[in-house]
């Protein structure tokens, strides 16, 4: 890590995703940090400004717990909605953190998990197109295939971010921090 100071609980960071060719893909402004450790960062987006690579801006609609890890080739977004928690899982490099932002390379493939437990692999066609365009090395394909298996295991066993207790804990922690800072 290039920055010697990890962000602390309640700090805000920027998240930037890139594509394999190094181009900026998407930026999330002001993600609140809920926990940092040597290997992971847990945060929350709640009405967070998102900037697309073409400059288009939008705002997240609901609170979402975000999970990043230095060893896993995926990150997880748990969107807290009225009908339950939905998950959006990006197959991506482990994160790096510098003074500017938390950064990762997005490899197109996504796994969506609905509140009823249904799972869908998304954007396989986009992955194939970019793999050919940017000549993804074979080891990237192997790593992503293996990490999809890990991700599916976590989903099926309600491990980590896929457990209700995890989502409730971090959402409650967010509400405590927000209440403390809103005074």
Secondary structure as the mmCIF struct_conf table of DSSP 4:
data_model
#
loop_
_struct_conf.conf_type_id
_struct_conf.id
_struct_conf.beg_label_comp_id
_struct_conf.beg_label_asym_id
_struct_conf.beg_label_seq_id
_struct_conf.end_label_comp_id
_struct_conf.end_label_asym_id
_struct_conf.end_label_seq_id
BEND BEND1 UNK A 4 UNK A 5
HELX_LH_PP_P HELX_LH_PP_P1 UNK A 6 UNK A 8
TURN_TY1_P TURN_TY1_P1 UNK A 9 UNK A 10
STRN STRN1 UNK A 12 UNK A 18
TURN_TY1_P TURN_TY1_P2 UNK A 20 UNK A 21
BEND BEND2 UNK A 22 UNK A 22
STRN STRN2 UNK A 24 UNK A 36
BEND BEND3 UNK A 38 UNK A 39
STRN STRN3 UNK A 40 UNK A 45
BEND BEND4 UNK A 46 UNK A 47
STRN STRN4 UNK A 49 UNK A 52
TURN_TY1_P TURN_TY1_P3 UNK A 53 UNK A 54
BEND BEND5 UNK A 55 UNK A 55
STRN STRN5 UNK A 57 UNK A 59
BEND BEND6 UNK A 62 UNK A 62
STRN STRN6 UNK A 64 UNK A 69
BEND BEND7 UNK A 70 UNK A 71
BEND BEND8 UNK A 73 UNK A 73
STRN STRN7 UNK A 74 UNK A 81
TURN_TY1_P TURN_TY1_P4 UNK A 82 UNK A 83
STRN STRN8 UNK A 84 UNK A 92
HELX_LH_PP_P HELX_LH_PP_P2 UNK A 93 UNK A 95
STRN STRN9 UNK A 96 UNK A 97
BEND BEND9 UNK A 99 UNK A 100
STRN STRN10 UNK A 102 UNK A 113
TURN_TY1_P TURN_TY1_P5 UNK A 115 UNK A 116
BEND BEND10 UNK A 117 UNK A 117
STRN STRN11 UNK A 119 UNK A 122
HELX_RH_AL_P HELX_RH_AL_P1 UNK A 124 UNK A 134
TURN_TY1_P TURN_TY1_P6 UNK A 135 UNK A 135
HELX_RH_AL_P HELX_RH_AL_P2 UNK A 138 UNK A 156
TURN_TY1_P TURN_TY1_P7 UNK A 157 UNK A 158
HELX_RH_3T_P HELX_RH_3T_P1 UNK A 160 UNK A 162
BEND BEND11 UNK A 163 UNK A 163
HELX_RH_AL_P HELX_RH_AL_P3 UNK A 164 UNK A 182
#
